[in-house]
Amino acid sequence: MSAGKRQRPMPAHRRGRLLKAVGPPLGGVASVLSLLCTTAPCRAQEATHTPAATQPAAGGFYVRQKLQYLGFGNDPSPEQREIDQIVSTTTLTYGLRRDMSLSLALPVVYEEKQQGGSTGREVGVEDLSLTFKYRPVQIDLGPIDSVRLAVLGGVEFPSGDGDFSSHSLDPFLGVVFTAILGRHGINQSVSYKFNTGGDEFAIRPGDGPDDALRYDTAYLFRLSPKEYAADTEASTYLTVELNGLYETNGDNEVLMGPGILYEARSFALEAAIGLPVVQDVRHRPEVDVVITLGLRILF
């Protein structure tokens, strides 16, 4: 699943003493809490396109695989391109400490481009990204409820794969806020990327020569279970996201859409769609739709 704390289960003899000490009904609450700290709900609630202030425990890691379809339109470049992309992104996140993690993302792109009556198809590797995340604030309000704040920084570095690479080092900084309150979850992320290269007429948002400000908001509602119990095996969430990107050349685009997230103890499945609600883009193609499928596996 998504990054977050993975704690060792409480030994049986200690759990028994705890339950005996607190007694019912608090004993039942303690039992459920002990279970949940080894399962997905305590570690995740990260929507598809919006980061969360969660990460693996020290020495733990997880793999996230996302497959995206991106449809573009209204290309302002002289080539007047009609473009579709399928992007497969593999991300590995490793817990350095309980409050620090390191992530590496590798995107592979299949691109179909129609230009001047002909169609071209290419496959390539886009720039890789290395991200360091540190969580200085974590306030646990109850067995599940939590408020967290994390800062992140890193660099996108060139793959060297022809036109798929920017051939430049592009650093970025950001901050992430997460709140889990009962059946509700909120994630808010803002990040700024300093682009030192890139094509004048880039295709993907944020890949051009201008700096890029990303601002993302996600709301998650737990559809099931309504209440956690000792036999809870998984959780299902409905998500709504608002994902924006402003570039210093004046381009601004915001996508919005629903999603679904299913989290079990050692894996998660996700699906989401993004449609434009704000489009003021003159230096790259507009994004018509983004459809995403994802798998997360926790080790």
C-alpha positions in Angstrom: 0.0 0.0 0.0 0.8 3.6 0.4 3.6 4.8 2.6 3.0 4.8 6.3 4.1 3.3 9.6 4.3 -0.5 9.7 4.6 -1.6 13.3 5.3 -5.1 14.6 2.3 -6.9 16.1 2.2 -6.8 19.9 3.3 -10.2 21.4 0.4 -12.3 22.6 1.5 -12.4 26.3 1.8 -8.6 26.4 -1.5 -8.1 24.6 -3.2 -10.5 27.1 -1.9 -8.5 30.1 -3.0 -5.3 28.4 -6.6 -6.5 27.8 -6.8 -7.9 31.4 -5.6 -4.5 32.8 -7.9 -2.3 30.8 -10.9 -4.7 30.8 -14.0 -4.4 28.7 -15.0 -2.3 26.8 -11.5 -0.7 26.6 -10.0 -4.2 26.2 -11.9 -4.6 22.9 -10.7 -1.2 21.7 -7.1 -2.1 22.5 -7.4 -5.4 20.7 -8.7 -3.7 17.5 -6.0 -1.0 17.8 -3.3 -3.7 18.0 -4.6 -5.3 14.9 -5.1 -2.1 12.9 -1.5 -1.1 13.5 -0.5 -4.0 11.3 -3.0 -3.4 8.6 -3.6 -1.0 5.8 -5.9 1.6 7.4 -3.2 2.7 9.8 -0.7 3.2 7.1 -2.4 4.7 4.1 -5.3 6.7 2.8 -3.2 8.1 0.0 -5.2 9.0 -3.1 -4.0 8.2 -6.7 -2.5 11.6 -7.7 -2.1 13.4 -4.4 0.8 12.6 -2.0 0.2 11.8 1.7 2.3 12.5 4.7 2.8 8.7 5.3 5.7 6.4 4.7 7.1 2.9 5.5 8.7 2.2 8.9 12.5 2.0 9.1 13.7 -0.8 6.9 10.3 -1.4 5.3 9.6 -0.7 1.6 6.7 -0.8 -0.9 6.4 -0.9 -4.6 3.8 1.1 -6.5 2.9 0.5 -10.1 0.7 3.0 -12.0 -0.6 2.7 -15.5 -2.0 5.8 -17.0 -3.7 6.8 -20.3 -3.3 10.5 -21.2 -5.2 12.1 -24.1 -4.1 15.5 -25.3 -5.7 18.1 -27.5 -5.2 21.7 -28.9 -1.5 21.5 -29.5 -0.1 25.0 -29.9 3.3 23.9 -31.4 4.0 24.4 -35.1 3.7 20.7 -35.7 0.0 20.6 -34.6 0.4 17.2 -33.1 -2.4 14.9 -32.0 -1.0 12.9 -29.1 -1.9 10.0 -26.9 0.3 8.4 -24.2 0.3 5.4 -22.0 2.7 5.8 -19.1 3.8 3.0 -16.8 5.5 4.4 -13.6 7.2 2.1 -11.1 8.0 3.7 -7.7 10.1 2.1 -5.0 9.9 3.7 -1.5 12.2 2.7 1.4 11.8 3.7 5.0 15.1 5.2 6.3 13.5 5.9 9.7 10.0 6.0 11.1 9.7 9.6 9.9 12.0 9.5 6.8 11.8 7.8 3.5 13.5 7.7 0.1 11.6 7.1 -3.2 12.8 6.4 -6.8 10.3 6.6 -9.7 10.9 5.2 -13.2 8.4 6.2 -16.0 8.2 4.3 -19.3 6.1 6.0 -22.0 4.4 4.6 -25.1 3.5 7.6 -27.3 1.3 7.7 -30.4 1.6 11.0 -32.4 -0.3 12.0 -35.5 1.3 14.7 -37.5 0.8 15.8 -41.1 -1.4 12.8 -42.0 1.2 10.3 -40.7 1.2 8.4 -37.4 4.4 7.7 -35.4 4.8 5.4 -32.4 7.6 5.5 -29.9 8.6 3.9 -26.6 11.0 5.6 -24.2 12.1 6.3 -20.6 11.3 9.8 -19.2 13.3 11.5 -16.5 13.6 9.5 -13.3 12.9 11.2 -9.9 14.5 10.7 -6.5 12.4 12.0 -3.5 13.3 12.4 0.1 10.4 12.8 2.6 10.6 13.9 6.2 7.6 14.0 8.6 8.3 16.4 11.5 4.7 16.4 12.8 2.5 13.5 13.7 -0.4 14.0 16.1 -2.4 10.8 16.8 -5.9 11.8 18.0 -7.1 8.2 18.5 -6.7 4.6 17.3 -7.2 5.7 13.7 -7.5 9.5 13.7 -4.2 11.3 12.9 -2.9 14.6 11.7 0.5 14.7 9.9 2.8 17.1 8.1 5.7 16.2 5.9 8.2 18.1 3.8 9.8 16.6 0.7 12.6 17.4 -1.7 14.4 15.8 -4.5 15.6 15.9 -8.1 14.5 14.7 -11.5 17.5 13.5 -13.4 17.8 12.8 -17.1 17.2 9.3 -18.5 19.2 10.3 -21.6 16.6 8.6 -23.8 16.4 11.0 -26.7 13.4 13.4 -26.8 11.8 11.6 -23.8 14.6 13.1 -21.6 14.9 16.7 -20.5 18.7 16.3 -20.4 18.8 18.4 -17.2 18.8 18.1 -13.4 15.5 19.6 -12.1 15.3 20.0 -8.3 12.0 20.3 -6.4 10.6 21.1 -2.9 7.2 20.6 -1.3 5.0 20.1 1.7 2.3 17.6 2.4 -0.6 17.7 5.0 -2.7 14.7 5.9 -5.7 14.4 8.2 -7.5 11.1 9.0 -10.7 11.8 11.0 -13.1 8.9 11.4 -14.3 7.8 7.9 -12.9 10.9 6.3 -9.4 11.6 5.0 -7.9 14.8 3.5 -4.5 15.2 1.8 -3.1 18.6 0.6 0.2 18.9 -1.3 2.1 21.8 -2.8 5.4 21.4 -4.6 7.7 23.6 -6.7 10.0 22.3 -9.4 12.9 24.3 -10.8 13.2 23.4 -14.4 16.7 23.9 -15.8 16.0 22.4 -19.2 13.2 21.0 -21.3 11.8 21.5 -24.8 10.1 24.8 -25.7 7.0 22.8 -26.7 6.8 20.1 -24.1 4.0 17.6 -24.1 3.5 16.7 -20.4 2.6 19.4 -17.9 5.7 20.6 -16.0 8.2 19.2 -18.5 8.9 22.4 -20.3 11.7 25.0 -19.7 9.6 27.0 -17.1 9.3 26.3 -13.4 6.2 24.4 -12.3 4.0 24.8 -9.2 1.9 21.7 -8.4 -1.1 21.9 -6.0 -3.1 18.9 -5.2 -6.1 18.2 -2.9 -7.7 14.8 -2.2 -10.7 13.8 -0.1 -11.3 10.2 0.8 -14.4 8.7 2.3 -14.3 5.1 3.8 -17.2 3.2 2.3 -16.5 0.1 4.2 -16.2 -0.9 6.9 -18.2 1.6 8.8 -16.5 0.6 12.0 -13.3 -1.4 12.3 -13.4 -4.7 14.1 -11.0 -7.5 15.0 -11.9 -9.4 11.7 -11.4 -6.4 9.4 -9.3 -7.5 6.5 -9.5 -4.5 4.1 -11.0 -1.1 3.5 -12.6 0.6 0.5 -12.5 4.3 -0.1 -14.2 6.7 -2.5 -11.9 9.5 -3.5 -12.2 12.9 -5.2 -9.1 14.8 -6.3 -8.3 18.3 -7.6 -4.9 18.4 -9.3 -3.5 21.6 -10.6 -0.3 22.8 -12.2 0.8 26.3 -12.8 3.9 27.1 -14.9 5.8 30.4 -14.8 5.1 31.0 -18.5 1.5 31.6 -17.4 0.0 28.1 -18.3 -2.4 26.9 -15.7 -4.5 23.7 -15.7 -6.6 21.9 -13.1 -8.0 18.4 -13.4 -10.8 17.0 -11.2 -12.2 13.5 -10.9 -13.4 10.6 -8.8 -11.5 7.4 -7.9 -11.7 4.2 -5.9 -9.2 2.7 -3.5 -9.2 -0.8 -2.0 -6.6 -1.5 0.7 -5.9 -4.9 2.1 -3.2 -5.8 4.6 -0.3 -6.2 2.1 -1.6 -4.7 -1.1 -3.9 -2.0 -2.5 -5.7 -1.5 -5.8 -6.7 1.9 -7.2 -8.4 3.5 -10.1 -9.1 7.2 -10.9 -10.1 9.5 -13.7 -9.1 13.2 -14.2 -11.0 15.7 -16.4 -10.1 19.4 -17.0 -12.1 22.0 -15.0 -9.6 24.9 -15.6 -7.5 25.2 -18.8 -5.4 28.2 -19.7 -2.7 26.6 -21.7 -0.8 28.2 -24.6 2.7 26.5 -24.6 1.8 22.8 -24.6 -1.1 20.5 -25.5 -4.1 20.6 -23.2 -4.9 17.5 -21.2 -8.3 16.1 -22.2 -8.4 13.1 -19.9 -6.2 11.0 -17.5 -7.2 7.5 -16.6 -5.2 5.7 -14.0 -5.0 2.1 -12.7 -2.6 1.3 -9.8 -1.3 -1.5 -7.7 0.7 -1.1 -4.4 2.5 -3.9 -2.6 3.9 -3.6 0.8 6.9 -5.7 2.0 
